[in-house]
Amino acid sequence: MSDERVDEGRVDARDLLLRTDWNAVEHCCPDVAPATPVLLLELLDDDPGVQGWAFRALVEAHTRQQVFYTATAPAARFVAAVLGDPRTLAPVTDRVAQEEVEFGPQPPFLLRAGLLAWLGDSVVEAIAQREWPYGEAEDLEAFLGLAPEFHAAALPFLDAGPAEVRAAALGLVLAVLRLPALADRIPGHRDRVRAAALREGPHRLRALDTLASWGEEVSHLL
């Protein structure tokens, strides 16, 4: 995406959005949630409050109750394309006012980490649903078809940047490496995946599942 980055790493988001006919795709609850291009542009707003709200709306409208919609794949492609934009390093929260009252203040998280985590969690869910999808199978497969782009987008953050971003990037890479389309990337990540499976951490079980998907014996690691 280097040819699309302008102004010290900023992405030309509007140009990216023009590549999709947003009138031809739909997310959950179109009468309630804002249109997808509105949400995506607000992810790169200069106000972290707006960004946090947009992130919450993105997740709820495009993977609500683990259902994949026609707009999910193009929205995810946009997210993957803008991960390197410095605006995604904004600290945000995605808790609404009522939740703040009920559960207390939410510690901020970096938007980039949240976006990476959303992609990784969604890949895991999509793989699990392949035989019996909750929504339309073609929408789920369209999302999984972007796995090579997700992998490429996560690579720059595996070994650089804040710890929470590195962890979220690892989670995404572990997820996409289960897919046959990424089989040729396995040798370059095998040591990393094994290391993640051997140490305590948020993605240890995901790493074990990835090794198992490669046909490796993991029972001695459980």
N, C-alpha and C positions, 0 to 999 in steps of 0.2 A: 504493500500500500504506500510505499515511499513517494510515488509520484502524485499522491493525493494529499500529502501533508503540506500544510502551508503555515506561515506565521509561527516559527519555532515549534514545529511538531503538531500544530493544530490541524485537524482534518476539515476538509470542505464538506461538512455534513449535508448541506443542501444538495450538492452535486451527487452524493451517494444516494440520497432519497429519490432523486429524479430517475434513477435506474429501475424503479419498481412502480408498477401501476397499482397504487394503493387502493383504488376503487374496485379492484378485482379480487382483493383478499379481505379477510375479516378476522377480528379477534373476538374473544368472549365479551358478551354484554355491550354491544356497540352503542346501545342507547344510553349507557351509563359512563363507560370509560371513554376518554378522549381518543381521537383517531390516532392510529399508530405513528404517522409521521410527526404529529404534535408531541407525543411521548418521547420519541427518539431525539428530536431536537432539544427537548428540555433536559435530557440527560447531559447535554453539553452547555447548559445554561451557566451563567456566571454566579448564580445564587445557589449555594449548596442546599438550601431549603427546597428549592424547585427541583434540583437534581434528585434529592432523596425521594420526593413525592413521585417523580417520574419513574424512578427505579421500582418503587412499590407497584405503581400502576402497570408497568411493563410486565412484571412477574404475574400479577393477578389477571391481566387481560390476555396474556399469551400462553400461559401454562397453568391456568386455573384448574385446580383439582386434577392435575397431571394430564389434562387434555391438551393436545396440540391442534392448533388452528391453521387456516390457510395463511394467516399473517405471521405465524410464529417463525417460520424459516427466514423470510426476508428481514424480519426484525432482528433475529439472531445474527444474520449476516452483517447487518449494520453494526451491531454491538461488537462483533469480532473485528470489524474494520476500524473502529474508533478506540480500541483499548489503549493504544499508544498515545492518544491525545492527552496532554497534561491536565486538562480539565477533569479527567477521570480520576485524578489523585485527590479530588476534593473529599474531605471527611463529611459523611452524610449520616442521617438516620432515616428510617422508613416507617416510623411508628406515628400513627395519627394521634391527635390530641386526646381522644378518649382512652386510647391505650396508654398514653403517658400517665393519665390519672390512675388507671387501673393497675398498671404494671410498674410504673415509675419511669424515670428517664432512661433512654437507651444509649449505651456508649456508642459514639460515632464509629463508623467503619469507612474505609476508603472505598469510594464508588468502584474503582477498578477491581478491587477484590470481590465486591458484591457481584459485579457483572461476570467475572470469571467463574465464581461459584455458581451463579445461575446457569451458565452454559454447561458446566460440569455436571451439576445435579440433573439438569434436563436431559443430557445425554444418557446418564445412568437410567433415568426413568424411561426414556424412549426405548432403550435396549430391552428393558424388562417387559415392556408392553408389546414387543414386536409380534408375538403370536396372538395376543388378544388386546388390541388397542382400545382405549377408552373412547377415542374419537375416530376420525377417518384415517385409515392406514396410510393413504398417500400424503397426508399432512405430516405424519410422523416420519415417514421415509424421506420427505423433502428436507426435514430438519436434520436427520442423520446423514443425509447426503452432503452436508456442509462440514462433516468431520475433518477433512484435510485442511479446510480454512480455519477451523477452530484450533487445530494443532499448530498451524503456522502462527496464529495470533498469540497463542500461549507461550511459545518458545522464548521470546525475548525476556520473559518475566520469571523463568524458572530459576535463574541464578543471580538476578539483579533486582534491586529495589527493596521496598519494605517487606518484612517477614510475612505479613498477612497476604500480600499480593503473591509472593513466591509460593505460599501454601495453596492458594486458590488456583494458581496456574498449574501446580502439580496435580491437583484434584481433577482439573479439566483434561490434562494429558493422560492421566491414568484411565479416565473414562473412555476417551476416543481410541486408546490403544487396544480396546477389546474388539474393535470393528475390523473386519477383513480388509477394508479399504486402506487401513493404516498398517497392514502387516509388514510392509517394507521398512517402517520406522522402528519396529521392535528392537532390532539389534542395537540401535543407538540409544535406547532407553532401558535396556534390560537391567543394567547395574543399578540405575536409579530406582527402578520399580522394586527390585529385590531389597535395596536399602530401605525403602519406605515400608516394605512388608516386615522388616526386621525390627524397626524401632517404633516405640509408642508415639502416636500422633493422630491427628484427626483423619488421616487418610490411610491408616494401616489396613483396615478391612477392605477398602477399595483397592489397595495395592494387591492384597491377597486374591481378591476376585479377578483382578487383571491377570495375575500369574496363572490362576486356574483356567482362565479363558484361553491361555496359550497352551494348555495341556500340561502345565507343570504341576508336580505334586506339592501340595501346600499343607497337608494334614499335620506335618511335624512342626509347622509354624503357628498353628492355632493354639 
